[in-house]
Amino acid sequence: MTRMVMPIDRESLVNMLRNPGVPSSDFDLNRAFQPKSTTPLRPAGVLIPIRETSEGLRLILTKRSSALKHHPGQIAFPGGRVDPGDRNHIDAALREAHEEIGLPAAQVEVLGELPTHQTVTQFEMFPVLGWVSGDFTAVAELGEVSEIFDVPLAHVLNPENFRIQSRRWRGQMRSFYTVPYGPYYIWGATARILRGLAERAVQA
């Protein structure tokens, strides 16, 4: 049965965030591989930047450098770990977005937050939904980001565009969400967080 997605604009995005939702993790589809480590999770703030264009609302994403230690080459939101100088994870998300893609914090209106997401690499991601106003020149941070691009927000808010796939990781088969778009293979934590947002966009 086809599920209808409500029309998306700034107001509807704010309304979707009124439902607090539940935290997610890389282990949601892999219950047999629950983390055994007692090490505290490292907090990271990530920005989900939405901007209005002549083609409709678009989501800005990055492709991580293949030289990075964590999640090399993957599609990701701009963001990173919370540094001692950050007041909170929102500050971290805005700072990292400026560093990674050249997006000034002054051009981002924070609409709200999504539930946290735990990664297999022991990060606790705090997703921040941001409304980008005006134009900015996207500049990729050398060594961190290999590409900056955007996708139609409507594409990643449609649950029917998501799939569950599997691959072998460290000798074990792991399952994960994907939501490919053109040449971009969006999967893992990024797809899982978007899947949670997509569920909110579906009319009851």
N, C-alpha and C positions, 0 to 999 in steps of 0.2 A: 504494500500500500504506500502510495506516494505521500510524503509528509510535506505540508506547505510551510514555506519560510516567509515570515512577515516582512513587509517592505522595511528596508534598513535606512535609517537616517540618524543624526546625532541624538535626537530625543529617544529613539527606540533603543539605541545602544545604552543610554543611561538607564532606561527602564529595565533592560535585560540584567543589569548589574544589581538590581534590587533583590533578586534572589541570591542569597549568599552562596549557594552551591556547596560542594564538598571537595576536599583536597584530592589530588590525583597523584599518580606516581608511575615510574617506568615499570613497576611490578604489577600494575592493574591486570594485565593480560598474562602475567607469569607468576601466579600465586605460589608455585613450587619453589621459586627463587627469591623468597623474601630476604632482605638484607640481614646479615647476622652481626654486623659491626655495631659496637656501642659508641663509636666516635660521633660526637655532635655533628649535625649537618651544617655545612657552610652556607650562609645566606647569600642569595644573589637576587638582584633586582633586574627585571627585564621589561622593556617597553614594547607594547603592542601599538605601534603608531598607525593611526588611520588619517587619511587626508582625502578631501573632496576634490575631484578633478572633473574635467569635461566628460570623462568616461564613467563617472560614478565614483563611489567610495573605493579607495584602494588601500591595501595593507602593505606597509613597507617591511621587507625582510632582508636578511643578509645571508651570504654564503661564507662560512667560516674558512679561514686559511687552512690548507692541508698540513701546515707545519705546527698547528696548535696541539697541545698535549691532550686536552679534553674535547671530544666531539669534532675532530678535524674534518673539514670539508662538508659539514652538515649545514642544512638550512636552519637559520636561527633568528630569534628576535634580537635586536640590539640590546645589550645588557651585559652584566657581569657581577662579580662578587661585591658584597658590601665592604667598602674600605673604612678604616678607622675615622677618616675625615667626613664620612657621610653621616647625616643625621639619622637616616633610615633607608629602607630599601627603595622608596620612591626617589630620593635624592640619588641613590646609586644608579637606578634605571635611567634617569635624566642625564646624569653625568656621563654614563657609558654611551648613551645614544649620541651625545655631542662628540665624544671621542671617536666612536666607531664609524658614524655616518655623517658627522658634521651638522647634526640637527640641534639648533639652539634651544635650550630649555625654555626660553621666553616664548617660543612659538608652540609650546605644548600645553594644552589644557588637560589636566588629569581628570578623566571622567569617573574613575573608580578602579577597583582592583578585582581580580579573579582569585579563586582559591589557589593555594600554594601547590607546587608540584615537586615531588622528590625524584631526583635522577639517580641512575645506577652509579654515577660517579660521586655520590654523597653530597650533592648540592640541594638546598631547598630554594626553589625558584619562587619569587614573588612577582606575578605578572601584573603590570600596571597598564590600564587601557588609556591611551592618550589621543587627543584630537589635535591634529597638526593644522595650524593656520598659516596662510601665506606660503610663498615659495621659499625654498632654500636650496643651496647647492650641495648635493650629496657628495661627500668626500670619504672614501674608504680609508680606514686606519691601516697603515702599512704593517704587515705582519699579523694582523688580526682578522681582517676582512678581505676576501678576494673579489666579492661582487655585492653590489646593492641593487635591488630590484623591487618591483611591487606586483601584486596580484589583485584581481577583483575581490573585494571583501565578500561579495555575494557567493563567490566560489567556495571559500573556506567556511562559510556559514551554512552551507547546505550539507546536512548529514549524509545525503546520498552520494556525495563525492568522496567519502572516506572509505577506506578498505583496511582490513586487517591482514598483514603479511608476516612472514617469518624468515629468519635467517639464523645461521649458526654464529654464536658469539662466545668466545672463550670455551669452545668445545660443547656448548649446549644450544639447543634451539630456543630462540626467544621470539615472541610475537609482539607486534607493535602496530599502531595506527599509521596510515599514510593518507595524504591528500595531494596527489601530484597535480601540477599545473604546467602545461607545456614542457619545457626542458627541465623544470625544477621538481625534484623529488623531495617533497616535504614529508618528514617522518619523525618518529621518536617523540621526544618531549614537546617539540614545537607542534606537531600534529595532535598530540594528546591534549594540550592546552586549548588548541583551536577547536577540537572536537567538543570539549566542555562548553565553549562559547557557542558553538553551533547548536547544541541541544537547547540553549536558551532562546535561539532565534526561531525555533519551530513552534508553530501555533498548536495549541492543545486540541 
